[in-house]
Amino acid sequence: MESNEVTNVRTRDALRAAQLYYVQDLTMDEIAAEMRISRSSISRLLSYAREIGLVEITVHSPQAGIDGLAARISDAFEVSAEIVPTSTHASDAERLGRAARTAARRVSTLADDNTSIGIAWGATVSAIARELPARRLHNAHIVQMNGAANPVTSGVPYASSILERFAAAFGADVQLFPVPALFDDPHTKDLMWRERSVRRVLDAQSDVSLFVFGLGSPRADVPSHVYSGGYLTGEDSRDLLRNSIVGDCATVFYREDGSSDGIDLNRRSSGPSFAAIRRIPRRVCVVSSLSKLAALRGALAAQLITDLVIDEGLARALADAAPARARRR
């Protein structure tokens, strides 16, 4: 049996080694040099420090915290939430990339034979399209949910490239919607909506059973495509400010309480009404970046989302914020 003096010396050395290793973050080789003993002796001292309780090691599972956070969001907003772990130092591009990979897997799981998938073009959905795993489906259809043309471009190359990636992944056909994202005159839209060729696409949109979309936001740190790609005039931008717009879904604009009524731009938008969106059984929204918090709160208040893929930082901010009340217009 060791004498008290030997035990005290060993305990003292174990404490010193533990402090250097766990607190000062020195390597065992560095500690061995400082204490002038062998590396194997340092290893034994660290083991002894754990045995006698000088050191307690606790493993905290980030996944457990994320699962609890997902449950809070699911309960508060009545959605199926999947949270993408992200570092607090991650850039917006990194957050988007991780969220897109997670969303691609979820969309692939939800898609099935005879599925009609509605797509709202944008940077987020484009990122998802690049990550989709190949999965051949029978009788699957990819449907563009809003036009992409503006006074500068037809928008066809941009939107069609996104839809074609979805089609290639699922072996599906594509239904393009070659109309303006925003019409100059709502009467022009009304007349075009009567055309049989346009009605065919609108009918295809009404058959969509899975809708995949991101959220545009005029407040985003990295401006959404609709706000930076020549779609809005100066008067349009002023109208957004007057109406306290926080975001858009398929170029249909809304406020933080989820309301979309009384917004002139929406009368000219080619996107589906929120009532039409809510009739789609599964609606997968993918969103990252804290700067889109207000846009996400508005979309949740409008009940546009059934499945939410969200980065961890934004998820924590959402859970800490009080739910916005929907006016369901």
C-alpha positions in Angstrom: 0.0 0.0 0.0 1.3 3.4 -0.9 2.2 5.7 2.0 0.3 8.9 2.4 3.3 10.9 1.3 3.7 8.9 -2.0 -0.1 9.2 -2.6 0.0 12.9 -2.0 2.9 13.4 -4.5 1.2 11.2 -7.1 -2.1 13.2 -6.6 -0.2 16.5 -6.9 1.5 15.4 -10.1 -1.8 14.0 -11.5 -3.5 17.3 -10.8 -0.6 19.3 -12.5 -0.7 17.0 -15.6 -4.4 17.3 -15.8 -4.4 21.1 -15.6 -1.7 21.3 -18.3 -3.5 18.8 -20.6 -7.2 19.7 -20.1 -7.0 23.4 -19.2 -3.8 24.7 -20.9 -4.3 22.3 -23.9 -0.7 21.1 -23.9 0.2 17.9 -25.6 1.5 14.9 -23.6 4.9 15.4 -25.1 5.0 19.0 -24.0 3.8 18.1 -20.5 6.4 15.3 -20.3 9.2 17.8 -21.2 7.9 20.3 -18.6 7.5 17.8 -15.8 10.7 16.0 -16.9 9.1 12.5 -16.9 8.3 10.1 -19.7 5.2 10.4 -22.0 3.9 7.1 -20.7 4.1 8.4 -17.1 2.0 11.4 -18.2 -0.6 9.0 -19.7 -0.7 7.1 -16.4 -1.1 10.3 -14.4 -4.0 11.5 -16.5 -5.7 8.1 -16.1 -5.1 8.3 -12.3 -6.6 11.8 -12.3 -9.8 10.5 -13.9 -9.9 7.5 -11.5 -9.8 9.6 -8.3 -12.2 12.2 -9.6 -9.8 15.1 -10.3 -11.1 15.1 -13.8 -14.7 14.4 -15.0 -15.4 14.0 -18.7 -18.9 14.8 -19.9 -19.9 14.2 -23.5 -22.7 16.5 -24.6 -24.5 15.3 -27.7 -25.3 18.2 -30.1 -27.8 15.9 -31.9 -29.8 15.6 -28.6 -30.0 19.4 -28.4 -31.0 19.6 -32.1 -33.7 17.0 -31.7 -35.2 18.9 -28.8 -35.0 22.1 -30.8 -36.7 20.5 -33.8 -39.5 19.2 -31.5 -40.1 22.8 -30.1 -40.4 24.2 -33.6 -42.6 21.4 -34.8 -45.0 21.9 -31.8 -45.0 25.6 -32.1 -45.6 25.9 -35.8 -47.2 22.5 -36.6 -44.6 21.6 -39.2 -42.2 18.7 -39.6 -38.8 20.4 -38.8 -35.4 19.1 -39.8 -32.5 21.1 -38.4 -29.1 21.2 -40.1 -26.2 21.5 -37.7 -24.0 24.5 -38.5 -21.1 26.2 -36.9 -21.7 29.8 -35.6 -18.8 30.8 -37.8 -20.2 29.3 -41.0 -20.8 31.6 -43.9 -24.2 32.0 -45.5 -22.9 30.0 -48.5 -21.9 27.1 -46.2 -25.2 27.2 -44.4 -27.1 27.1 -47.7 -24.9 24.3 -49.0 -25.6 22.1 -45.9 -29.3 22.9 -45.9 -29.6 22.1 -49.6 -27.9 18.7 -49.2 -30.3 17.8 -46.3 -33.3 19.0 -48.3 -32.3 17.1 -51.4 -32.4 13.9 -49.4 -35.8 14.7 -47.9 -37.3 15.6 -51.3 -35.9 12.4 -52.7 -37.6 10.4 -49.9 -40.9 12.2 -50.3 -41.1 11.9 -54.1 -42.8 8.7 -55.3 -44.2 7.2 -58.5 -47.0 9.3 -60.0 -45.8 12.4 -58.1 -46.1 15.9 -59.5 -43.5 18.1 -58.0 -43.9 21.9 -58.1 -40.8 24.0 -58.2 -40.4 27.7 -57.3 -37.1 28.8 -58.9 -34.5 30.6 -56.8 -31.0 30.3 -55.4 -32.0 27.9 -52.7 -33.9 25.5 -55.0 -31.1 25.7 -57.5 -28.7 24.5 -54.7 -31.1 21.6 -53.9 -31.2 20.6 -57.5 -27.5 20.2 -57.6 -27.5 17.8 -54.6 -30.4 15.5 -55.7 -29.6 11.8 -55.7 -30.7 9.9 -58.7 -33.9 8.0 -58.1 -36.0 6.9 -61.1 -39.7 7.3 -60.7 -42.6 6.2 -62.8 -44.9 8.8 -64.2 -43.3 11.7 -62.3 -43.7 15.4 -63.4 -41.8 18.5 -62.6 -43.9 21.7 -62.8 -42.7 25.3 -62.8 -44.9 27.2 -60.3 -44.1 30.8 -61.3 -42.8 32.7 -64.3 -39.2 33.8 -64.5 -39.2 36.4 -67.3 -38.5 40.1 -66.8 -37.7 43.1 -69.0 -34.1 42.0 -69.1 -34.3 38.3 -69.7 -36.8 35.5 -70.6 -35.7 33.7 -67.5 -36.1 30.4 -69.4 -32.4 29.3 -69.2 -32.2 30.0 -65.5 -35.5 28.4 -64.5 -35.3 25.5 -66.9 -31.8 24.5 -65.7 -33.2 24.1 -62.2 -36.2 22.1 -63.4 -34.1 19.9 -65.7 -31.9 18.9 -62.8 -35.0 17.7 -60.9 -36.2 15.9 -64.0 -32.8 14.2 -64.5 -32.7 13.0 -60.9 -36.2 11.5 -61.0 -36.6 10.6 -64.7 -39.5 13.0 -64.9 -40.9 15.2 -67.6 -40.9 19.0 -67.3 -43.7 21.5 -67.6 -42.2 25.0 -68.1 -44.2 28.2 -67.4 -42.8 30.8 -69.9 -44.6 33.9 -68.6 -43.3 37.0 -66.7 -42.6 36.6 -63.1 -44.5 39.9 -62.6 -46.7 41.4 -65.2 -46.7 45.1 -66.0 -50.5 45.2 -65.9 -52.8 42.9 -63.9 -55.3 43.0 -66.8 -52.7 41.5 -69.1 -52.2 38.7 -66.7 -56.0 38.1 -66.5 -56.2 37.9 -70.3 -53.2 35.5 -70.6 -54.7 33.3 -67.9 -57.6 32.6 -70.3 -55.3 31.2 -73.0 -55.5 27.5 -73.4 -51.7 27.0 -73.5 -51.4 28.9 -70.1 -54.4 27.1 -68.7 -52.7 23.8 -69.3 -49.8 24.8 -67.1 -52.2 26.2 -64.4 -54.0 22.9 -64.4 -50.8 21.0 -64.0 -49.9 23.3 -61.0 -53.2 22.4 -59.4 -52.3 18.7 -59.6 -49.0 19.2 -57.7 -48.7 17.0 -54.6 -45.2 18.1 -53.5 -44.0 21.7 -53.6 -40.3 22.6 -53.1 -39.4 26.2 -52.4 -37.2 28.7 -50.7 -38.1 32.1 -49.4 -37.1 35.4 -51.0 -36.4 38.4 -48.7 -35.7 42.0 -49.3 -33.8 42.0 -46.0 -31.5 39.1 -46.7 -27.8 39.7 -46.3 -27.3 38.1 -49.8 -30.2 39.6 -51.8 -32.7 37.0 -53.2 -32.7 36.7 -57.0 -36.1 38.4 -57.4 -34.8 41.5 -55.6 -31.5 41.7 -57.5 -32.2 40.3 -60.9 -34.2 43.2 -62.5 -37.7 42.0 -61.6 -38.7 45.0 -59.5 -38.9 48.7 -60.6 -38.2 51.5 -58.2 -41.9 51.9 -57.6 -42.2 48.2 -56.9 -39.5 48.5 -54.2 -41.2 51.5 -52.7 -44.4 49.5 -52.6 -42.6 46.8 -50.7 -41.6 49.3 -48.1 -45.1 50.8 -47.8 -46.6 47.4 -47.3 -44.0 46.2 -44.8 -43.1 43.2 -47.0 -40.7 40.7 -45.4 -40.6 38.0 -48.0 -42.0 36.2 -51.0 -43.0 32.7 -51.9 -42.9 32.0 -55.6 -42.9 35.8 -56.2 -46.1 36.3 -54.1 -45.3 38.8 -51.4 -46.3 38.8 -47.7 -46.0 40.6 -44.4 -44.6 39.1 -41.1 -48.1 38.3 -39.9 -48.5 36.1 -43.0 -51.0 38.4 -44.7 -50.7 39.1 -48.5 -53.8 41.1 -49.1 -53.8 44.7 -50.5 -50.3 44.3 -52.1 -50.4 45.6 -55.7 -47.5 43.4 -56.8 -49.5 40.3 -56.0 -52.2 41.2 -58.5 -49.4 41.1 -61.1 -47.6 38.1 -59.9 -47.5 34.8 -61.8 -47.1 32.8 -58.7 -49.9 30.7 -57.1 -52.1 32.2 -54.4 -51.5 31.2 -50.8 -54.8 29.4 -50.8 -53.6 27.3 -53.7 -50.3 26.6 -52.0 -52.1 25.4 -48.8 -54.0 22.9 -50.9 -50.8 21.1 -51.8 -50.4 18.1 -49.5 -46.6 18.4 -48.9 -44.8 21.7 -49.0 -41.0 21.6 -48.4 -39.5 24.9 -47.5 -35.7 25.3 -47.2 -34.3 28.3 -45.5 -30.9 29.4 -44.0 -29.4 32.6 -42.8 -30.5 34.7 -39.8 -31.4 37.5 -42.1 -34.4 35.5 -43.3 -36.0 35.2 -39.9 -38.8 37.6 -40.6 -39.5 36.0 -44.0 -39.7 32.6 -42.3 -42.0 33.8 -39.6 -44.3 35.3 -42.2 -44.4 32.0 -44.2 -45.1 30.0 -41.1 -47.9 32.4 -40.1 -49.4 32.1 -43.6 -49.3 28.3 -43.1 -47.4 27.7 -46.3 -45.1 25.1 -44.9 -45.6 21.4 -43.9 -41.9 20.3 -44.0 -39.2 22.8 -42.9 -35.4 22.3 -43.5 -33.6 25.0 -41.6 -30.0 25.7 -40.4 -29.3 25.5 -36.7 -28.6 29.2 -36.1 -31.9 30.3 -37.7 -33.7 27.5 -35.9 -32.6 28.8 -32.5 -33.6 32.3 -33.4 -37.0 31.1 -34.6 -37.6 29.0 -31.4 -36.7 32.0 -29.2 -39.1 34.4 -31.1 -42.8 34.5 -30.4 -44.9 33.0 -33.2 -46.4 35.5 -35.5 -50.2 35.4 -35.8 -51.6 34.6 -39.2 -54.4 36.5 -40.8 -54.7 33.8 -43.5 -55.5 36.0 -46.5 
